[in-house]
């Protein structure tokens, strides 16, 4: 497990524009540092898991919620104990560069394309790549990108590429890259009445605050959203003797129960990875 001074951890959090959060920490449990994507935080999943981790694994999480790209950078520097991310290509590159780490498939959600209720590009219910083409071709359509090297941003880039479109070149000022987490990006898209890509859990958690937006595409194979746990092999093998391995193993082994139990406004947005 990474051993850090409180000052060093806080300095890193401030540098990344985030403040770490820990839930339920008490003297008899171990604290481990998790670098993760904002979607598992903004959706409420981490807060829901926290008391179970404390009770079942005797672990509390100190969370640095970032986009996946930044979370992987934190892990690569050795500045967190383990990670939860959702960008398989970036994760594969990380593993190639950092021998001794494991990727454990965890949960699968889905991305949603949301947009203004007027749907100026007429994309509702279409294949998602067709929707991106129509957004590019419709002068009245705006698109807000997270632009933060997150897993959601990576999937957005994949969708533009599948549509054979350079969004900056084709949309010009209609394409807004905001460099924000999922929650703030949704708020900006709502204010602008723009399209954006979002994970389902965060959408369900925040949709009541987004009166100008609605889901326009929810079903497309390209919208599958796989989450994985990244952990050092030594911690994983040590299991219960290592707080990091204990936390990672509990999360992975409980993935079916997590998928069944976690819900947002009556909807279960996740399923277990095989």
Residue pairs with C-beta under 8 A, 6 or more apart in sequence:
1 32
1 81
1 235
1 242
1 243
1 244
2 33
2 78
2 79
2 80
2 81
4 33
4 79
9 20
9 33
9 62
10 19
10 20
12 64
12 74
12 79
13 19
13 20
13 64
16 64
16 66
16 70
16 74
18 64
18 65
18 66
20 33
20 62
20 63
20 64
21 62
21 63
21 65
22 31
22 60
22 61
22 62
22 63
23 46
23 47
23 50
23 51
23 54
23 60
23 61
24 50
24 51
24 54
24 60
25 31
25 60
25 62
26 54
26 60
28 58
29 54
29 58
29 59
29 60
30 58
30 59
30 60
30 243
30 246
31 59
31 60
31 61
31 62
31 243
32 59
32 60
32 61
32 62
32 81
32 82
32 243
32 244
32 247
33 61
33 62
33 64
33 79
33 80
33 81
34 46
34 61
34 62
34 63
34 64
34 80
34 81
34 82
34 83
34 84
34 247
35 64
35 66
35 70
35 71
35 72
35 74
35 75
35 79
35 80
35 82
35 83
36 46
36 63
36 64
36 65
36 66
36 71
36 83
36 84
36 85
37 65
37 66
37 67
37 68
37 71
37 84
37 85
37 86
37 150
37 151
37 152
37 227
38 65
38 66
38 67
38 150
38 181
38 182
38 183
38 202
39 86
39 109
39 151
39 152
39 182
39 199
39 201
39 202
40 46
40 65
40 84
40 201
40 227
41 63
41 65
42 65
42 181
42 182
42 183
42 201
42 202
42 205
42 206
43 199
43 201
43 202
43 204
43 205
43 264
43 269
44 201
44 205
44 264
45 201
45 262
45 270
46 61
46 63
46 65
48 261
48 262
49 61
49 251
49 258
49 262
50 60
50 61
52 254
53 59
53 60
53 61
53 247
53 250
53 251
54 60
56 250
56 254
57 246
57 247
57 250
58 243
58 246
59 243
59 246
59 247
59 250
61 247
64 71
64 74
64 80
65 181
66 74
66 150
66 181
67 146
67 148
67 149
67 150
67 151
67 152
67 153
67 181
68 85
68 86
68 87
68 90
68 149
68 150
68 151
68 154
69 87
69 90
69 148
69 149
69 150
69 153
69 154
70 148
70 149
70 150
71 80
71 83
71 84
71 85
72 83
72 85
72 87
72 90
72 91
72 94
72 230
74 80
74 83
75 82
75 83
75 94
75 98
75 101
75 230
76 94
76 97
76 98
81 235
81 243
81 244
81 247
82 229
82 230
82 231
82 232
82 235
82 244
82 247
82 248
83 229
83 230
83 231
84 106
84 227
84 228
84 229
84 230
84 251
85 91
85 151
85 227
85 228
85 230
86 151
86 152
86 199
86 225
86 226
86 227
86 228
87 150
87 151
87 154
87 155
88 226
88 228
89 154
90 151
90 154
91 103
91 228
91 230
92 103
94 101
94 230
95 101
95 102
95 103
95 230
100 232
100 233
100 234
101 230
101 231
101 232
101 233
102 230
102 231
102 232
102 233
102 236
103 228
103 229
103 230
104 228
104 229
104 230
104 231
104 236
104 248
104 252
105 226
105 228
105 273
105 274
106 226
106 227
106 228
106 229
106 251
106 252
106 255
106 272
106 273
107 226
107 227
107 255
107 258
107 259
107 270
107 271
107 272
107 273
108 224
108 225
108 226
108 227
108 270
108 271
108 272
108 273
109 199
109 200
109 201
109 225
109 227
109 269
109 270
109 271
110 199
110 200
110 218
110 223
110 224
110 225
110 269
111 152
111 155
111 197
111 198
111 199
111 200
111 223
111 224
111 225
112 197
112 198
112 199
112 200
112 203
112 215
112 217
112 218
112 223
113 123
113 128
113 131
113 195
113 196
113 197
113 215
113 216
113 217
113 218
113 223
114 186
114 189
114 195
114 196
114 197
114 198
114 203
114 210
114 213
114 214
114 215
114 216
115 121
115 123
115 141
115 194
115 195
115 196
115 213
115 214
115 216
116 193
116 194
116 195
116 212
116 213
116 214
117 212
117 213
117 214
118 193
119 216
120 138
120 140
120 141
121 131
121 134
121 135
121 137
121 138
121 140
121 141
121 195
122 134
122 138
123 130
123 131
123 134
123 135
123 195
123 216
123 217
124 216
124 217
125 216
125 217
126 134
126 217
127 220
128 159
128 217
128 220
128 222
128 223
129 159
129 162
129 163
129 222
130 163
131 216
131 217
132 159
132 160
132 162
132 163
132 165
133 163
133 165
134 141
135 141
135 143
135 171
135 195
136 163
136 165
136 167
136 170
136 171
139 174
141 174
141 194
141 195
142 174
142 175
142 176
142 192
142 193
142 194
142 195
143 167
143 171
143 174
143 175
143 176
143 194
143 195
143 196
144 176
144 178
144 185
144 188
144 189
144 192
144 194
144 195
144 196
145 153
145 156
145 167
145 175
145 176
145 177
145 178
145 185
145 196
145 197
146 152
146 153
146 156
146 177
146 178
146 179
146 180
146 181
146 182
146 185
146 196
146 197
147 153
147 177
147 178
147 179
147 180
148 179
148 180
148 181
150 181
150 182
151 225
152 182
152 197
152 198
152 199
155 197
155 225
156 197
158 222
159 197
159 222
160 166
160 167
162 222
167 175
168 175
168 177
176 188
176 192
176 194
178 184
178 185
178 188
180 188
182 198
182 199
182 202
183 202
183 206
185 196
185 198
186 196
186 198
186 202
186 203
186 206
186 210
186 213
187 209
187 210
188 194
189 195
189 196
189 210
189 213
190 209
190 210
190 211
190 212
190 213
191 212
193 212
193 213
195 216
199 225
199 269
200 218
200 225
200 267
200 269
201 264
201 269
201 270
203 215
204 264
204 265
204 267
204 269
205 264
205 265
207 213
217 223
226 273
227 270
227 273
228 273
229 248
229 251
229 252
231 244
231 245
231 248
232 244
234 242
235 242
235 244
235 245
235 248
236 245
236 248
236 249
237 245
238 245
239 245
239 246
239 249
240 246
240 249
251 258
255 272
255 273
256 272
258 270
258 272
259 268
259 270
259 271
259 272
260 268
262 268
262 269
262 270
263 269
